Amino acid sequence: MSVNNTKEKHPFFGKKHNEKSIGLMSINSPTAQSVTIIDTKTNERFSFNSNVKASKFLGVSEWTIRKYKRNMKLYAKRYKIIPCAKKKKPEKLNWPSGALKMLRLQVQILSWAKKINRCLDCKFKSYLEHF
């Protein structure tokens, strides 16, 4: 963050995300893993989008959820904590090597053209100033 956008100058200073925004961020988070908690006595299933929400449900820390999720042991001799499938990362485009090289070359040519255009613009303006 730049020095100019610190504290009171930052556009989000003093504001808070609403519940809808927080929910969307937790759903779209690439690192958050969903958790299922099974009550072995009643056979009820509870699904959560994150370890934090599951920990709030059971009234324990997030680290406790992580530990029991990893060990697959019963928590309080009653709750089974199961990790859900990891979110799939978007697949990379498999470009043929020639097409990828061509695309990179086109991008490079466009950036050169912009630089040349700016340079010509400056020289043309300075040239006009002499008249």
C-alpha positions as CSV (number, residue, x, y, z in Angstrom):
1,M,0.0,0.0,0.0
2,S,1.4,3.4,-0.8
3,V,2.1,6.0,1.9
4,N,-0.6,8.2,0.5
5,N,-3.4,5.7,1.2
6,T,-2.6,5.0,4.9
7,K,-5.1,5.2,7.7
8,E,-7.7,8.0,7.2
9,K,-6.8,8.5,3.6
10,H,-7.6,4.9,2.6
11,P,-11.0,4.8,0.8
12,F,-12.1,1.8,3.0
13,F,-11.1,3.4,6.3
14,G,-13.8,3.0,9.0
15,K,-16.0,0.9,6.8
16,K,-16.9,-2.8,7.2
17,H,-17.9,-5.5,4.8
18,N,-21.5,-6.6,5.0
19,E,-22.5,-10.2,5.6
20,K,-23.2,-10.8,2.0
21,S,-19.8,-9.7,0.9
22,I,-18.1,-11.7,3.6
23,G,-20.0,-14.8,2.5
24,L,-19.0,-14.3,-1.1
25,M,-15.4,-13.8,-0.2
26,S,-15.4,-17.0,1.9
27,I,-17.0,-19.0,-1.0
28,N,-14.6,-17.7,-3.6
29,S,-11.5,-18.1,-1.4
30,P,-9.0,-20.5,-3.1
31,T,-7.5,-21.5,0.3
32,A,-10.7,-22.1,2.3
33,Q,-11.8,-25.7,2.6
34,S,-15.3,-26.7,3.4
35,V,-15.8,-28.9,6.5
36,T,-18.6,-31.4,7.4
37,I,-19.4,-32.2,11.0
38,I,-21.3,-35.4,11.7
39,D,-23.1,-35.8,15.1
40,T,-22.6,-39.5,15.7
41,K,-25.5,-39.6,18.3
42,T,-28.2,-38.1,16.1
43,N,-26.6,-38.7,12.7
44,E,-27.1,-35.0,11.7
45,R,-24.7,-33.5,9.2
46,F,-23.6,-29.9,9.3
47,S,-21.6,-28.4,6.4
48,F,-19.5,-25.2,6.6
49,N,-17.5,-23.2,4.1
50,S,-14.5,-22.8,6.4
51,N,-12.8,-24.0,9.5
52,V,-13.7,-20.7,11.2
53,K,-17.4,-21.2,10.8
54,A,-17.1,-24.8,12.0
55,S,-15.1,-23.8,15.0
56,K,-17.8,-21.2,15.9
57,F,-20.5,-23.9,15.7
58,L,-18.6,-26.2,18.1
59,G,-17.3,-23.3,20.3
60,V,-13.6,-24.3,19.8
61,S,-10.6,-22.8,18.1
62,E,-9.9,-23.2,14.4
63,W,-6.7,-25.1,15.3
64,T,-8.9,-27.7,17.1
65,I,-10.9,-28.2,13.9
66,R,-7.7,-28.5,11.9
67,K,-6.3,-31.1,14.3
68,Y,-9.4,-33.3,14.4
69,K,-9.9,-33.0,10.6
70,R,-6.4,-34.2,10.0
71,N,-6.5,-37.0,12.6
72,M,-10.1,-38.1,11.8
73,K,-10.8,-38.7,15.5
74,L,-14.1,-38.0,17.3
75,Y,-14.3,-34.6,19.0
76,A,-15.8,-34.8,22.5
77,K,-16.6,-38.5,21.7
78,R,-19.5,-37.3,19.6
79,Y,-18.6,-35.2,16.5
80,K,-16.7,-36.5,13.5
81,I,-15.0,-33.7,11.6
82,I,-14.5,-34.5,7.9
83,P,-12.6,-32.4,5.3
84,C,-14.5,-31.9,2.1
85,A,-13.0,-32.1,-1.4
86,K,-10.6,-29.3,-2.3
87,K,-11.7,-26.7,-4.7
88,K,-10.5,-27.2,-8.2
89,K,-8.1,-24.6,-9.6
90,P,-9.1,-23.3,-13.0
91,E,-7.3,-25.2,-15.8
92,K,-4.5,-23.5,-17.6
93,L,-5.0,-23.0,-21.3
94,N,-2.8,-25.5,-23.2
95,W,-1.6,-23.3,-26.1
96,P,0.6,-24.8,-28.8
97,S,4.1,-23.4,-28.2
98,G,4.1,-21.6,-31.6
99,A,0.8,-19.9,-30.9
100,L,2.1,-18.8,-27.4
101,K,5.3,-17.4,-28.9
102,M,3.2,-15.6,-31.5
103,L,0.9,-14.1,-28.9
104,R,3.9,-12.9,-26.8
105,L,5.4,-11.3,-29.9
106,Q,2.2,-9.5,-30.7
107,V,2.0,-8.1,-27.2
108,Q,5.6,-7.0,-27.4
109,I,5.0,-5.3,-30.8
110,L,2.0,-3.5,-29.4
111,S,4.0,-2.2,-26.4
112,W,6.7,-1.0,-28.8
113,A,4.2,0.7,-31.0
114,K,2.7,2.6,-28.0
115,K,6.2,3.7,-27.0
116,I,7.1,4.8,-30.5
117,N,3.8,6.6,-30.8
118,R,4.4,8.5,-27.5
119,C,7.9,9.4,-28.6
120,L,6.7,10.6,-32.0
121,D,4.0,12.6,-30.3
122,C,6.5,14.4,-28.1
123,K,9.0,15.1,-30.9
124,F,6.1,16.3,-33.2
125,K,4.9,18.7,-30.5
126,S,8.4,20.0,-29.8
127,Y,8.9,20.4,-33.6
128,L,5.7,22.5,-33.8
129,E,6.9,24.7,-31.0
130,H,9.7,26.0,-33.1
131,F,7.3,27.5,-35.6
